């Protein structure tokens, strides 16, 4: 069973402990709703806890495992693309998860892309609320909303 398969199983089972085994300590998560990267296993696991609570009817609908691709640090890494569908509130989301793997097979980079734009906005608000509730993000200031 590949790391991508194990990841899909962990998500299907909402198993954060299994995710912990699949991530490198310095994993980087690139969000479609936040300009800065989520870095490090504790933060990324916290984010996945929020995502698993936020998504409704989450399901993977396809995948593609690729040969070595260049990751954001400029190195070549094996990769996989997982296509998904989910809902946040009344918004249907279509998206992909792009996983880059370390030499030991664990996930070192995780990039999410979603559409449509209205769904991105709904997702950003829902995730920010969850991150604040879990103490992983500061409370937004009255001067303007912050994006998760």
CNS distance restraints for C-alpha pairs under 8 A (distance, minus, plus):
assign (resid   1 and name CA) (resid   5 and name CA) 6.00 0.50 0.50
assign (resid   1 and name CA) (resid   6 and name CA) 6.67 0.50 0.50
assign (resid   2 and name CA) (resid   6 and name CA) 6.23 0.50 0.50
assign (resid   3 and name CA) (resid   7 and name CA) 5.97 0.50 0.50
assign (resid   3 and name CA) (resid  22 and name CA) 7.06 0.50 0.50
assign (resid   3 and name CA) (resid 105 and name CA) 6.57 0.50 0.50
assign (resid   3 and name CA) (resid 106 and name CA) 6.74 0.50 0.50
assign (resid   3 and name CA) (resid 107 and name CA) 7.74 0.50 0.50
assign (resid   4 and name CA) (resid   8 and name CA) 6.20 0.50 0.50
assign (resid   4 and name CA) (resid  80 and name CA) 6.74 0.50 0.50
assign (resid   4 and name CA) (resid  99 and name CA) 7.84 0.50 0.50
assign (resid   5 and name CA) (resid   9 and name CA) 6.24 0.50 0.50
assign (resid   6 and name CA) (resid  10 and name CA) 6.15 0.50 0.50
assign (resid   6 and name CA) (resid  22 and name CA) 7.98 0.50 0.50
assign (resid   7 and name CA) (resid  11 and name CA) 6.25 0.50 0.50
assign (resid   7 and name CA) (resid  18 and name CA) 7.89 0.50 0.50
assign (resid   7 and name CA) (resid  19 and name CA) 6.68 0.50 0.50
assign (resid   7 and name CA) (resid  22 and name CA) 7.13 0.50 0.50
assign (resid   8 and name CA) (resid  12 and name CA) 6.05 0.50 0.50
assign (resid   8 and name CA) (resid  60 and name CA) 7.54 0.50 0.50
assign (resid   9 and name CA) (resid  13 and name CA) 6.07 0.50 0.50
assign (resid  10 and name CA) (resid  14 and name CA) 5.80 0.50 0.50
assign (resid  10 and name CA) (resid  15 and name CA) 4.92 0.50 0.50
assign (resid  10 and name CA) (resid  16 and name CA) 7.11 0.50 0.50
assign (resid  10 and name CA) (resid  18 and name CA) 5.78 0.50 0.50
assign (resid  10 and name CA) (resid  19 and name CA) 6.25 0.50 0.50
assign (resid  11 and name CA) (resid  15 and name CA) 6.32 0.50 0.50
assign (resid  11 and name CA) (resid  52 and name CA) 7.78 0.50 0.50
assign (resid  12 and name CA) (resid  59 and name CA) 7.53 0.50 0.50
assign (resid  14 and name CA) (resid  52 and name CA) 6.58 0.50 0.50
assign (resid  15 and name CA) (resid  19 and name CA) 6.63 0.50 0.50
assign (resid  16 and name CA) (resid  20 and name CA) 6.25 0.50 0.50
assign (resid  16 and name CA) (resid  45 and name CA) 6.99 0.50 0.50
assign (resid  16 and name CA) (resid  48 and name CA) 7.58 0.50 0.50
assign (resid  16 and name CA) (resid  49 and name CA) 7.10 0.50 0.50
assign (resid  17 and name CA) (resid  21 and name CA) 6.86 0.50 0.50
assign (resid  18 and name CA) (resid  22 and name CA) 6.74 0.50 0.50
assign (resid  19 and name CA) (resid  23 and name CA) 6.48 0.50 0.50
assign (resid  19 and name CA) (resid  45 and name CA) 7.46 0.50 0.50
assign (resid  20 and name CA) (resid  41 and name CA) 7.41 0.50 0.50
assign (resid  20 and name CA) (resid  45 and name CA) 6.98 0.50 0.50
assign (resid  21 and name CA) (resid 106 and name CA) 7.88 0.50 0.50
assign (resid  22 and name CA) (resid 106 and name CA) 5.01 0.50 0.50
assign (resid  22 and name CA) (resid 107 and name CA) 5.98 0.50 0.50
assign (resid  23 and name CA) (resid  27 and name CA) 6.22 0.50 0.50
assign (resid  23 and name CA) (resid  41 and name CA) 6.64 0.50 0.50
assign (resid  23 and name CA) (resid 106 and name CA) 5.38 0.50 0.50
assign (resid  23 and name CA) (resid 107 and name CA) 4.81 0.50 0.50
assign (resid  23 and name CA) (resid 108 and name CA) 6.32 0.50 0.50
assign (resid  24 and name CA) (resid  41 and name CA) 6.81 0.50 0.50
assign (resid  24 and name CA) (resid 102 and name CA) 7.64 0.50 0.50
assign (resid  24 and name CA) (resid 106 and name CA) 5.89 0.50 0.50
assign (resid  24 and name CA) (resid 107 and name CA) 5.98 0.50 0.50
assign (resid  24 and name CA) (resid 108 and name CA) 5.41 0.50 0.50
assign (resid  25 and name CA) (resid  40 and name CA) 5.75 0.50 0.50
assign (resid  25 and name CA) (resid  41 and name CA) 5.08 0.50 0.50
assign (resid  26 and name CA) (resid  39 and name CA) 6.45 0.50 0.50
assign (resid  26 and name CA) (resid  40 and name CA) 4.45 0.50 0.50
assign (resid  26 and name CA) (resid  41 and name CA) 6.17 0.50 0.50
assign (resid  26 and name CA) (resid 108 and name CA) 6.92 0.50 0.50
assign (resid  27 and name CA) (resid  39 and name CA) 5.92 0.50 0.50
assign (resid  27 and name CA) (resid  40 and name CA) 5.10 0.50 0.50
assign (resid  27 and name CA) (resid  41 and name CA) 5.88 0.50 0.50
assign (resid  27 and name CA) (resid  44 and name CA) 7.43 0.50 0.50
assign (resid  27 and name CA) (resid 107 and name CA) 6.91 0.50 0.50
assign (resid  27 and name CA) (resid 108 and name CA) 4.53 0.50 0.50
assign (resid  27 and name CA) (resid 109 and name CA) 5.57 0.50 0.50
assign (resid  27 and name CA) (resid 110 and name CA) 7.65 0.50 0.50
assign (resid  28 and name CA) (resid  37 and name CA) 6.43 0.50 0.50
assign (resid  28 and name CA) (resid  38 and name CA) 5.80 0.50 0.50
assign (resid  28 and name CA) (resid  39 and name CA) 4.66 0.50 0.50
assign (resid  28 and name CA) (resid  40 and name CA) 6.40 0.50 0.50
assign (resid  28 and name CA) (resid  44 and name CA) 7.65 0.50 0.50
assign (resid  28 and name CA) (resid 108 and name CA) 6.38 0.50 0.50
assign (resid  28 and name CA) (resid 109 and name CA) 4.86 0.50 0.50
assign (resid  28 and name CA) (resid 110 and name CA) 6.27 0.50 0.50
assign (resid  29 and name CA) (resid  37 and name CA) 5.76 0.50 0.50
assign (resid  29 and name CA) (resid  38 and name CA) 4.96 0.50 0.50
assign (resid  29 and name CA) (resid  39 and name CA) 6.36 0.50 0.50
assign (resid  29 and name CA) (resid  44 and name CA) 6.70 0.50 0.50
assign (resid  29 and name CA) (resid 109 and name CA) 5.94 0.50 0.50
assign (resid  29 and name CA) (resid 110 and name CA) 4.74 0.50 0.50
assign (resid  29 and name CA) (resid 111 and name CA) 5.87 0.50 0.50
assign (resid  30 and name CA) (resid  34 and name CA) 7.79 0.50 0.50
assign (resid  30 and name CA) (resid  36 and name CA) 7.60 0.50 0.50
assign (resid  30 and name CA) (resid  37 and name CA) 5.23 0.50 0.50
assign (resid  30 and name CA) (resid  38 and name CA) 6.62 0.50 0.50
assign (resid  30 and name CA) (resid 109 and name CA) 7.77 0.50 0.50
assign (resid  30 and name CA) (resid 110 and name CA) 6.11 0.50 0.50
assign (resid  30 and name CA) (resid 111 and name CA) 4.59 0.50 0.50
assign (resid  30 and name CA) (resid 112 and name CA) 6.34 0.50 0.50
assign (resid  31 and name CA) (resid  35 and name CA) 7.38 0.50 0.50
assign (resid  31 and name CA) (resid  37 and name CA) 6.95 0.50 0.50
assign (resid  31 and name CA) (resid  38 and name CA) 7.71 0.50 0.50
assign (resid  31 and name CA) (resid 111 and name CA) 6.35 0.50 0.50
assign (resid  31 and name CA) (resid 112 and name CA) 5.64 0.50 0.50
assign (resid  31 and name CA) (resid 113 and name CA) 7.50 0.50 0.50
assign (resid  32 and name CA) (resid 112 and name CA) 5.94 0.50 0.50
assign (resid  32 and name CA) (resid 113 and name CA) 5.59 0.50 0.50
assign (resid  32 and name CA) (resid 114 and name CA) 6.74 0.50 0.50
assign (resid  32 and name CA) (resid 120 and name CA) 7.08 0.50 0.50
assign (resid  33 and name CA) (resid 120 and name CA) 6.48 0.50 0.50
assign (resid  33 and name CA) (resid 121 and name CA) 7.44 0.50 0.50
assign (resid  33 and name CA) (resid 123 and name CA) 7.55 0.50 0.50
assign (resid  33 and name CA) (resid 124 and name CA) 5.34 0.50 0.50
assign (resid  33 and name CA) (resid 147 and name CA) 6.40 0.50 0.50
assign (resid  33 and name CA) (resid 148 and name CA) 6.12 0.50 0.50
assign (resid  34 and name CA) (resid 124 and name CA) 7.84 0.50 0.50
assign (resid  34 and name CA) (resid 147 and name CA) 5.86 0.50 0.50
assign (resid  34 and name CA) (resid 148 and name CA) 5.27 0.50 0.50
assign (resid  38 and name CA) (resid  43 and name CA) 6.47 0.50 0.50
assign (resid  38 and name CA) (resid  44 and name CA) 6.21 0.50 0.50
assign (resid  39 and name CA) (resid  43 and name CA) 6.33 0.50 0.50
assign (resid  39 and name CA) (resid  44 and name CA) 6.61 0.50 0.50
assign (resid  40 and name CA) (resid  44 and name CA) 6.22 0.50 0.50
assign (resid  41 and name CA) (resid  45 and name CA) 5.87 0.50 0.50
assign (resid  42 and name CA) (resid  46 and name CA) 6.13 0.50 0.50
assign (resid  43 and name CA) (resid  47 and name CA) 6.18 0.50 0.50
assign (resid  43 and name CA) (resid 136 and name CA) 7.46 0.50 0.50
assign (resid  44 and name CA) (resid  48 and name CA) 6.21 0.50 0.50
assign (resid  45 and name CA) (resid  49 and name CA) 6.27 0.50 0.50
assign (resid  46 and name CA) (resid  50 and name CA) 6.55 0.50 0.50
assign (resid  46 and name CA) (resid 131 and name CA) 7.93 0.50 0.50
assign (resid  46 and name CA) (resid 134 and name CA) 7.92 0.50 0.50
assign (resid  46 and name CA) (resid 136 and name CA) 7.35 0.50 0.50
assign (resid  47 and name CA) (resid  51 and name CA) 6.19 0.50 0.50
assign (resid  47 and name CA) (resid 131 and name CA) 7.03 0.50 0.50
assign (resid  48 and name CA) (resid  52 and name CA) 5.97 0.50 0.50
assign (resid  49 and name CA) (resid  53 and name CA) 6.50 0.50 0.50
assign (resid  50 and name CA) (resid  54 and name CA) 6.07 0.50 0.50
assign (resid  50 and name CA) (resid 127 and name CA) 6.52 0.50 0.50
assign (resid  50 and name CA) (resid 130 and name CA) 5.45 0.50 0.50
assign (resid  50 and name CA) (resid 131 and name CA) 6.58 0.50 0.50
assign (resid  51 and name CA) (resid  55 and name CA) 5.95 0.50 0.50
assign (resid  51 and name CA) (resid 127 and name CA) 6.80 0.50 0.50
assign (resid  54 and name CA) (resid  88 and name CA) 6.66 0.50 0.50
assign (resid  54 and name CA) (resid 126 and name CA) 6.70 0.50 0.50
assign (resid  54 and name CA) (resid 127 and name CA) 6.97 0.50 0.50
assign (resid  54 and name CA) (resid 130 and name CA) 7.72 0.50 0.50
assign (resid  55 and name CA) (resid  86 and name CA) 6.19 0.50 0.50
assign (resid  55 and name CA) (resid  87 and name CA) 5.86 0.50 0.50
assign (resid  55 and name CA) (resid  88 and name CA) 5.58 0.50 0.50
assign (resid  56 and name CA) (resid  86 and name CA) 5.89 0.50 0.50
assign (resid  56 and name CA) (resid  87 and name CA) 5.01 0.50 0.50
assign (resid  56 and name CA) (resid  88 and name CA) 6.08 0.50 0.50
assign (resid  56 and name CA) (resid  89 and name CA) 7.79 0.50 0.50
assign (resid  57 and name CA) (resid  85 and name CA) 7.88 0.50 0.50
assign (resid  57 and name CA) (resid  86 and name CA) 5.40 0.50 0.50
assign (resid  57 and name CA) (resid  87 and name CA) 6.36 0.50 0.50
assign (resid  58 and name CA) (resid  84 and name CA) 7.21 0.50 0.50
assign (resid  58 and name CA) (resid  85 and name CA) 5.94 0.50 0.50
assign (resid  58 and name CA) (resid  86 and name CA) 4.30 0.50 0.50
assign (resid  58 and name CA) (resid  87 and name CA) 7.03 0.50 0.50
assign (resid  59 and name CA) (resid  84 and name CA) 5.62 0.50 0.50
assign (resid  59 and name CA) (resid  85 and name CA) 5.62 0.50 0.50
assign (resid  59 and name CA) (resid  86 and name CA) 6.42 0.50 0.50
assign (resid  60 and name CA) (resid  82 and name CA) 6.69 0.50 0.50
assign (resid  60 and name CA) (resid  83 and name CA) 5.68 0.50 0.50
assign (resid  60 and name CA) (resid  84 and name CA) 4.21 0.50 0.50
assign (resid  60 and name CA) (resid  85 and name CA) 6.49 0.50 0.50
assign (resid  61 and name CA) (resid  82 and name CA) 7.69 0.50 0.50
assign (resid  61 and name CA) (resid  83 and name CA) 5.58 0.50 0.50
assign (resid  61 and name CA) (resid  84 and name CA) 5.37 0.50 0.50
assign (resid  61 and name CA) (resid  85 and name CA) 7.09 0.50 0.50
assign (resid  62 and name CA) (resid  82 and name CA) 5.95 0.50 0.50
assign (resid  62 and name CA) (resid  83 and name CA) 5.08 0.50 0.50
assign (resid  62 and name CA) (resid  84 and name CA) 7.18 0.50 0.50
assign (resid  63 and name CA) (resid  80 and name CA) 7.13 0.50 0.50
assign (resid  63 and name CA) (resid  81 and name CA) 5.43 0.50 0.50
assign (resid  63 and name CA) (resid  82 and name CA) 4.34 0.50 0.50
assign (resid  63 and name CA) (resid  83 and name CA) 5.82 0.50 0.50
assign (resid  64 and name CA) (resid  80 and name CA) 5.62 0.50 0.50
assign (resid  64 and name CA) (resid  81 and name CA) 5.09 0.50 0.50
assign (resid  64 and name CA) (resid  82 and name CA) 6.58 0.50 0.50
assign (resid  65 and name CA) (resid  79 and name CA) 6.07 0.50 0.50
assign (resid  65 and name CA) (resid  80 and name CA) 4.18 0.50 0.50
assign (resid  65 and name CA) (resid  81 and name CA) 6.28 0.50 0.50
assign (resid  66 and name CA) (resid  78 and name CA) 6.43 0.50 0.50
assign (resid  66 and name CA) (resid  79 and name CA) 5.30 0.50 0.50
assign (resid  66 and name CA) (resid  80 and name CA) 5.67 0.50 0.50
assign (resid  66 and name CA) (resid  81 and name CA) 7.88 0.50 0.50
assign (resid  67 and name CA) (resid  77 and name CA) 7.80 0.50 0.50
assign (resid  67 and name CA) (resid  78 and name CA) 5.37 0.50 0.50
assign (resid  67 and name CA) (resid  79 and name CA) 6.53 0.50 0.50
assign (resid  68 and name CA) (resid  76 and name CA) 5.42 0.50 0.50
assign (resid  68 and name CA) (resid  77 and name CA) 4.74 0.50 0.50
assign (resid  68 and name CA) (resid  78 and name CA) 4.27 0.50 0.50
assign (resid  68 and name CA) (resid  79 and name CA) 6.50 0.50 0.50
assign (resid  69 and name CA) (resid  76 and name CA) 5.15 0.50 0.50
assign (resid  69 and name CA) (resid  77 and name CA) 5.29 0.50 0.50
assign (resid  69 and name CA) (resid  78 and name CA) 6.07 0.50 0.50
assign (resid  69 and name CA) (resid  79 and name CA) 6.48 0.50 0.50
assign (resid  69 and name CA) (resid 100 and name CA) 7.96 0.50 0.50
assign (resid  70 and name CA) (resid  74 and name CA) 5.68 0.50 0.50
assign (resid  70 and name CA) (resid  75 and name CA) 5.40 0.50 0.50
assign (resid  70 and name CA) (resid  76 and name CA) 4.39 0.50 0.50
assign (resid  70 and name CA) (resid  77 and name CA) 6.15 0.50 0.50
assign (resid  71 and name CA) (resid  75 and name CA) 5.69 0.50 0.50
assign (resid  71 and name CA) (resid  76 and name CA) 6.12 0.50 0.50
assign (resid  71 and name CA) (resid  77 and name CA) 6.38 0.50 0.50
assign (resid  71 and name CA) (resid 100 and name CA) 6.73 0.50 0.50
assign (resid  71 and name CA) (resid 109 and name CA) 7.67 0.50 0.50
assign (resid  77 and name CA) (resid 100 and name CA) 5.91 0.50 0.50
assign (resid  77 and name CA) (resid 101 and name CA) 5.75 0.50 0.50
assign (resid  77 and name CA) (resid 102 and name CA) 6.55 0.50 0.50
assign (resid  77 and name CA) (resid 103 and name CA) 7.50 0.50 0.50
assign (resid  78 and name CA) (resid 100 and name CA) 5.87 0.50 0.50
assign (resid  78 and name CA) (resid 101 and name CA) 5.43 0.50 0.50
assign (resid  78 and name CA) (resid 102 and name CA) 7.65 0.50 0.50
assign (resid  79 and name CA) (resid  98 and name CA) 7.12 0.50 0.50
assign (resid  79 and name CA) (resid  99 and name CA) 5.38 0.50 0.50
assign (resid  79 and name CA) (resid 100 and name CA) 4.44 0.50 0.50
assign (resid  79 and name CA) (resid 101 and name CA) 5.99 0.50 0.50
assign (resid  80 and name CA) (resid  98 and name CA) 5.91 0.50 0.50
assign (resid  80 and name CA) (resid  99 and name CA) 5.21 0.50 0.50
assign (resid  80 and name CA) (resid 100 and name CA) 6.78 0.50 0.50
assign (resid  81 and name CA) (resid  96 and name CA) 6.51 0.50 0.50
assign (resid  81 and name CA) (resid  97 and name CA) 5.67 0.50 0.50
assign (resid  81 and name CA) (resid  98 and name CA) 4.64 0.50 0.50
assign (resid  81 and name CA) (resid  99 and name CA) 6.36 0.50 0.50
assign (resid  82 and name CA) (resid  96 and name CA) 5.45 0.50 0.50
assign (resid  82 and name CA) (resid  97 and name CA) 5.08 0.50 0.50
assign (resid  82 and name CA) (resid  98 and name CA) 6.57 0.50 0.50
assign (resid  83 and name CA) (resid  94 and name CA) 7.80 0.50 0.50
assign (resid  83 and name CA) (resid  95 and name CA) 5.92 0.50 0.50
assign (resid  83 and name CA) (resid  96 and name CA) 4.46 0.50 0.50
assign (resid  83 and name CA) (resid  97 and name CA) 6.53 0.50 0.50
assign (resid  84 and name CA) (resid  94 and name CA) 6.08 0.50 0.50
assign (resid  84 and name CA) (resid  95 and name CA) 5.30 0.50 0.50
assign (resid  84 and name CA) (resid  96 and name CA) 5.88 0.50 0.50
assign (resid  84 and name CA) (resid  97 and name CA) 7.75 0.50 0.50
assign (resid  85 and name CA) (resid  92 and name CA) 7.32 0.50 0.50
assign (resid  85 and name CA) (resid  93 and name CA) 5.69 0.50 0.50
assign (resid  85 and name CA) (resid  94 and name CA) 4.82 0.50 0.50
assign (resid  85 and name CA) (resid  95 and name CA) 6.35 0.50 0.50
assign (resid  86 and name CA) (resid  92 and name CA) 5.96 0.50 0.50
assign (resid  86 and name CA) (resid  93 and name CA) 5.27 0.50 0.50
assign (resid  86 and name CA) (resid  94 and name CA) 6.84 0.50 0.50
assign (resid  87 and name CA) (resid  91 and name CA) 5.46 0.50 0.50
assign (resid  87 and name CA) (resid  92 and name CA) 4.47 0.50 0.50
assign (resid  87 and name CA) (resid  93 and name CA) 5.61 0.50 0.50
assign (resid  88 and name CA) (resid  92 and name CA) 6.71 0.50 0.50
assign (resid  88 and name CA) (resid  93 and name CA) 7.45 0.50 0.50
assign (resid  88 and name CA) (resid 119 and name CA) 7.52 0.50 0.50
assign (resid  88 and name CA) (resid 122 and name CA) 6.72 0.50 0.50
assign (resid  88 and name CA) (resid 123 and name CA) 6.31 0.50 0.50
assign (resid  88 and name CA) (resid 126 and name CA) 7.64 0.50 0.50
assign (resid  89 and name CA) (resid 122 and name CA) 7.68 0.50 0.50
assign (resid  91 and name CA) (resid 118 and name CA) 7.56 0.50 0.50
assign (resid  91 and name CA) (resid 119 and name CA) 5.53 0.50 0.50
assign (resid  91 and name CA) (resid 122 and name CA) 7.24 0.50 0.50
assign (resid  92 and name CA) (resid 119 and name CA) 6.74 0.50 0.50
assign (resid  93 and name CA) (resid 114 and name CA) 6.51 0.50 0.50
assign (resid  93 and name CA) (resid 115 and name CA) 5.98 0.50 0.50
assign (resid  93 and name CA) (resid 116 and name CA) 6.81 0.50 0.50
assign (resid  93 and name CA) (resid 119 and name CA) 5.86 0.50 0.50
assign (resid  93 and name CA) (resid 120 and name CA) 7.98 0.50 0.50
assign (resid  94 and name CA) (resid 114 and name CA) 5.65 0.50 0.50
assign (resid  94 and name CA) (resid 115 and name CA) 5.51 0.50 0.50
assign (resid  94 and name CA) (resid 116 and name CA) 7.41 0.50 0.50
assign (resid  95 and name CA) (resid 112 and name CA) 7.14 0.50 0.50
assign (resid  95 and name CA) (resid 113 and name CA) 5.45 0.50 0.50
assign (resid  95 and name CA) (resid 114 and name CA) 4.12 0.50 0.50
assign (resid  95 and name CA) (resid 115 and name CA) 6.29 0.50 0.50
assign (resid  96 and name CA) (resid 112 and name CA) 5.82 0.50 0.50
assign (resid  96 and name CA) (resid 113 and name CA) 5.42 0.50 0.50
assign (resid  96 and name CA) (resid 114 and name CA) 6.58 0.50 0.50
assign (resid  97 and name CA) (resid 110 and name CA) 6.83 0.50 0.50
assign (resid  97 and name CA) (resid 111 and name CA) 5.77 0.50 0.50
assign (resid  97 and name CA) (resid 112 and name CA) 4.70 0.50 0.50
assign (resid  97 and name CA) (resid 113 and name CA) 6.71 0.50 0.50
assign (resid  98 and name CA) (resid 110 and name CA) 5.72 0.50 0.50
assign (resid  98 and name CA) (resid 111 and name CA) 5.00 0.50 0.50
assign (resid  98 and name CA) (resid 112 and name CA) 6.30 0.50 0.50
assign (resid  99 and name CA) (resid 107 and name CA) 6.42 0.50 0.50
assign (resid  99 and name CA) (resid 108 and name CA) 7.67 0.50 0.50
assign (resid  99 and name CA) (resid 109 and name CA) 5.87 0.50 0.50
assign (resid  99 and name CA) (resid 110 and name CA) 4.80 0.50 0.50
assign (resid  99 and name CA) (resid 111 and name CA) 6.61 0.50 0.50
assign (resid 100 and name CA) (resid 107 and name CA) 5.86 0.50 0.50
assign (resid 100 and name CA) (resid 108 and name CA) 5.87 0.50 0.50
assign (resid 100 and name CA) (resid 109 and name CA) 5.04 0.50 0.50
assign (resid 100 and name CA) (resid 110 and name CA) 6.49 0.50 0.50
assign (resid 101 and name CA) (resid 105 and name CA) 5.39 0.50 0.50
assign (resid 101 and name CA) (resid 106 and name CA) 5.43 0.50 0.50
assign (resid 101 and name CA) (resid 107 and name CA) 4.47 0.50 0.50
assign (resid 101 and name CA) (resid 108 and name CA) 5.34 0.50 0.50
assign (resid 101 and name CA) (resid 109 and name CA) 6.94 0.50 0.50
assign (resid 102 and name CA) (resid 106 and name CA) 5.47 0.50 0.50
assign (resid 102 and name CA) (resid 107 and name CA) 6.08 0.50 0.50
assign (resid 102 and name CA) (resid 108 and name CA) 5.51 0.50 0.50
assign (resid 114 and name CA) (resid 119 and name CA) 7.71 0.50 0.50
assign (resid 114 and name CA) (resid 120 and name CA) 6.58 0.50 0.50
assign (resid 115 and name CA) (resid 119 and name CA) 6.31 0.50 0.50
assign (resid 115 and name CA) (resid 120 and name CA) 6.49 0.50 0.50
assign (resid 116 and name CA) (resid 120 and name CA) 6.50 0.50 0.50
assign (resid 117 and name CA) (resid 121 and name CA) 6.43 0.50 0.50
assign (resid 118 and name CA) (resid 122 and name CA) 6.38 0.50 0.50
assign (resid 119 and name CA) (resid 123 and name CA) 5.95 0.50 0.50
assign (resid 120 and name CA) (resid 124 and name CA) 6.06 0.50 0.50
assign (resid 121 and name CA) (resid 125 and name CA) 6.37 0.50 0.50
assign (resid 122 and name CA) (resid 126 and name CA) 6.22 0.50 0.50
assign (resid 123 and name CA) (resid 127 and name CA) 5.99 0.50 0.50
assign (resid 124 and name CA) (resid 128 and name CA) 6.04 0.50 0.50
assign (resid 124 and name CA) (resid 147 and name CA) 5.91 0.50 0.50
assign (resid 124 and name CA) (resid 148 and name CA) 5.66 0.50 0.50
assign (resid 125 and name CA) (resid 129 and name CA) 6.24 0.50 0.50
assign (resid 125 and name CA) (resid 147 and name CA) 6.91 0.50 0.50
assign (resid 125 and name CA) (resid 148 and name CA) 7.27 0.50 0.50
assign (resid 126 and name CA) (resid 130 and name CA) 6.39 0.50 0.50
assign (resid 127 and name CA) (resid 131 and name CA) 6.07 0.50 0.50
assign (resid 127 and name CA) (resid 148 and name CA) 6.13 0.50 0.50
assign (resid 128 and name CA) (resid 132 and name CA) 6.11 0.50 0.50
assign (resid 128 and name CA) (resid 137 and name CA) 7.36 0.50 0.50
assign (resid 128 and name CA) (resid 146 and name CA) 7.75 0.50 0.50
assign (resid 128 and name CA) (resid 147 and name CA) 6.38 0.50 0.50
assign (resid 128 and name CA) (resid 148 and name CA) 4.59 0.50 0.50
assign (resid 129 and name CA) (resid 133 and name CA) 6.15 0.50 0.50
assign (resid 130 and name CA) (resid 134 and name CA) 6.17 0.50 0.50
assign (resid 131 and name CA) (resid 135 and name CA) 6.15 0.50 0.50
assign (resid 131 and name CA) (resid 136 and name CA) 4.91 0.50 0.50
assign (resid 131 and name CA) (resid 137 and name CA) 5.31 0.50 0.50
assign (resid 131 and name CA) (resid 148 and name CA) 7.56 0.50 0.50
assign (resid 132 and name CA) (resid 136 and name CA) 5.81 0.50 0.50
assign (resid 132 and name CA) (resid 137 and name CA) 4.84 0.50 0.50
assign (resid 132 and name CA) (resid 138 and name CA) 5.95 0.50 0.50
assign (resid 132 and name CA) (resid 139 and name CA) 5.91 0.50 0.50
assign (resid 137 and name CA) (resid 148 and name CA) 7.81 0.50 0.50
assign (resid 140 and name CA) (resid 144 and name CA) 7.24 0.50 0.50
assign (resid 140 and name CA) (resid 145 and name CA) 5.77 0.50 0.50
assign (resid 140 and name CA) (resid 146 and name CA) 5.68 0.50 0.50
assign (resid 141 and name CA) (resid 145 and name CA) 6.80 0.50 0.50
assign (resid 141 and name CA) (resid 146 and name CA) 7.77 0.50 0.50
